[in-house]
């Protein structure tokens, strides 16, 4: 397991544990109590570190290379999954994935950005940065779910929409704006969950829903800390200060009434215990769908519009 810079105390304890286990295997000395104490110490140290993460450290956790991605969640949550491809206009965008998933007897349309697990797949998935075709594919699948009156779950994990000139030429801004506009009016329950990075229009392009959740160690903002730092300070060296000023963590977003809830992660982050994270996510999705299906669809749409229109309104 790859440890982050701020997890150095855990690394030192794990090194001690590895040495103790080697001694135990050799059988020359009984160090069973030492091993047990070290395991308890690792757990308590990890909990202490993760209970006191700074905003920048949470950004680092959200980008951990071993963190579960969209297809990982879908394949482990669903009993069956059929991926659908193409925007029926230009091509299939591999950075945006979607299709029908079954959880028990419930059919759900899953949509989300997909990053790659290794260098080759990251290039194939364009590092989770969707082109206009990706957002148009997402909207096509949402319309299909609406037609069959099935709920929609979007999983958000992107450093932003692809900023290349060819994406702009094919209408990147229009595609994202169209998705935002149409998602307000889609007559079926929509659940949006930030599972990693939630950056800029690339995230909000599939982020309008009846319930919007963030995993505990994720971030959601109009701009990445490094980009904010480069604009305000003309350097990436102030990314920590930018992360704190942007109020981009799940706790900040919930306090500002921009999301509806925070999904807890296993101690040490989703990447440390993916199986437990899949179980937590599955329960959240099932419970939320059950709640939303009891609300008349016209009331859902009205509440969705009202919720987002109230954001940013304040009195002096």
N, C-alpha and C positions, 0 to 999 in steps of 0.2 A: 504494500500500500504506500503510495507516494504521499509524504507528509509536506505540509506547507511550512513556510518560514517561521510563523508564529507557533508552530507545533513542536519546536525544538525540544522543550522539556519532555514531551511524550517520546520523542526519538531516543533520548538518553535513557529513559526508563525501559523502553523496548530492547535496547542494546543490552542492558543489564539482565533483562528477562531471558534473552536468547542465550547469554552466557550461563545463567543458572540452569536452564533446560539442558544445555550441553553437559554440565556437571552431573545433572540428575541421570541423564542417559548413560554416562560413563559408570555410574553406580558406585563411585568411590565415597561420596558424601551425600547424606540425606538433606536436600535443600527444598523439600516440598513446601514447608511453611514460608520460606523466602519467595518461592515462586507465587504462592497464593497472595502474599503481601504485595508483591510487585504488580500482579494483575489488578488488585484492588486500587493500588496507587495510580496505575495507568488510567483506570476508569474515572477515579475522582479528579485527576489532573485534567483529563479530557473534558469532563463536565464543567470544571471551573473555567477552563479556557473558552469553551463554547458559550458559556453563560455571560461572558464579558467581551464578546467580539466587537471590534470597532466597525463602522460602516465599510471601510476599505477592506478589512479582513473578510467581511461577509461577501463582498464582491469577489474576492479571491476564492472563497469556498464555492460560490456559484459557478465559477469557471474551472473547477477541479476536473482534470481530464478523465477521471474515473467515475464522475458523477453520472447517474442514469439520464439518458436522453429520451426523447419522445417515443421512438419505436420500442425502447426498452420498457417503458411504462405500459404502452399499449399491449405488447406481446405477453407481458406478465400479469396484466390486469384482466385481459379478455380471455374468454374460453375459445374464441375463434375470431380471426381478423382477416378481412379482405381489403387489400389496398387498392385504391382507385387512382387513375393517372390522367394527366392532361387537362388543359384549360379549354379544349375544343376550339382553339383559335390559333396558337402558335406552336407550343410544345409542352412537355412535362417538365416542371421545375423540381429537381431532386432535393432542394433545400426545404420545400414545403411538402409534407406527406399527409395523407388522409385516407379514410375509408370506413367501412362498416365494422364495428366490433360488437361482440356479444358478451354480456355479463349475465349469466343465468339465462333468463328468458327475455332480457331487455336488450333491444337493438339500439346502438348509439353510434352517431357519426363522430369519429375522432379526427381532429385536424391539428397539425402543429409543425413547428420548425424542427428540423433534424440536423444535428451536428454529427460529425464523423468520429469514430472511436480511434482511428489512427490517421497518419498523415495522408495516405491515399484516399481514404474515405472522407476526410475533411475537405480535400480538394473536390471530390465528387459531389459532396453536399454543399459546396461553396461556403463552408464554415457557418452554415445555418442562416445565411443572408439570402433571402428570397428575391427573385426578380418579379416583375409585374405578372408574369404567367402564374407564379405561385399564389399570389393573392387572388387572381381570377379563378384559379383552380379551387382555392378555398371557398370562394363565394359560390361556385358551381355546386360544390358538395353541400354547402349550407342550404341552398335552394332545394337540393334533392332531399335532404333531411326534413325540410319544411313540408315538401310535397307528401311525404309518407308519415308526417306528424311524429317524427322521432327526435329525441333530444340531441343536442350538439355539445361536445366537450372539446375545447381548444387548449392545447398545451403550448405555452409561450416560452421560447428559449432562443433568443437571437441577439447578436451584437448590433443589429439594425438591418433595415432593408438594404439590398445591394446598391451601392452608390455609383456604379459605373455609368459612363455616358450612354452605353447601349440600353441600359435599364431606363434611363430618363427618356431616351428616344422612343421607347415603347410604352411610355406613360406610367412610370412608377408612382408618381404623386397621385394621378387620377385613380389608379387601381386601389391604392390604400384608402383614399377619400371615399371611393365608391363602396368599399367594404364597410367602412365606418357607418356610412349612410344606410346601407342595406341591413346591417346587423341590428340597427335600432328597430327595424320593422319586421324582421323575420318572426313568423308566428309559430314558434316552438321554443321550448326551454333551451337556454344557452348558458353553459358554465365555462368560465375562463380561468385557467390556472397557470401562474408563472412558476416554472419548474427550474429555471436557471437565470439567464439574463433577460431582462425585459427592457430593451433599448428603443426609444424613440418611436417613430411611426411604424417601424418594422414590427413592433410588439402590438401597438394599438390596432393595427390592421386586422388582427384576429382577436382583439381584446375587449370588445363590447359585449357584455353579457348580463344576464339576470343576477348571477353571482360571480364575483371576481375574487379569486383566492391567490395567495402567494405562499410558497413554501418558506419555511423559517429562514433559510440562508440563501435568499434570492434578492434581486434588486430590480426596481422598476422606475425608469426615469426618462425624461425627454432627451438626455444626452449621457454618454458614458463619462465617468470621472476623468479619464485621461484626456478626452476631447474637451471637456469643460476646462481642465487645467491649461491645456494648450491655448485656449481662447483667452482666458482671463489673465493667466500668468506668462503666456508665451513659452511655456515649458511643461513637460509631463511630470516634473518633479513635485508638483503640488497636488497630485491626484488624491492623496489622503485627505487633504483639506477640502478638495472639491467633493469627495464622496460624503463627507460630513455635512457640508453646506447644502447638498442637493436633497437631503432627507429622502434617500432612495430605498431604505431598508423596509422590510415588511412591517415592523413596528411603527415606523414613521408614516407609512402609507395608510395603515389602519387608523392611527391617531388622527390623521387628516381626512378620514372618511372617504378615501379614494379606493379602498378595497373592502370586501365584505367579511374577510376572515383570514387567519393565518393557519396554515397546515403545519403541525409540528414535525420535525425530522428526528431520526434516531440521534442519540448523543454522538457527536463527531461528524454529523452531516449525512446526507442521503447516500453518499458514496461509500460510507463505512459499513452500512447494512442495507443494501438495496432491497432485499427480501422484505424486511420490516417496512421500508418506505413504500413498496408496492402495496402492501396490505393496508397501510394508513390511507394511501391515495384511493384505493378501491372502495373502502368504506365511506370516505368523504364523497366520492362521486355517487355511489348508490343512495346515500342518505339525502344528498342535495337534489338528485333527480326525483326521489319520492316526494320531497317537499314541494318542488316546483310543479310537478304534475297535478297537484291538488288545486293549483291556481288557474282560473279561466285564462285562456291564451290572450284575450284582449287586455285583461288586467296585467298580464305579464309584460306585454309590449308597452303599455302606458307607464308602468312602474319603472321599466328599463330606461325609457326616455327621461322620466322625471329624475331618476337617480343621477344620470350623467349631466343633466342640465343644472343640477344643484351644485356640482363640483366647482370649486373656485369662487363661489359666492360668499361674501363676508360683509359684516357691518363694522364700521369704525366706532 
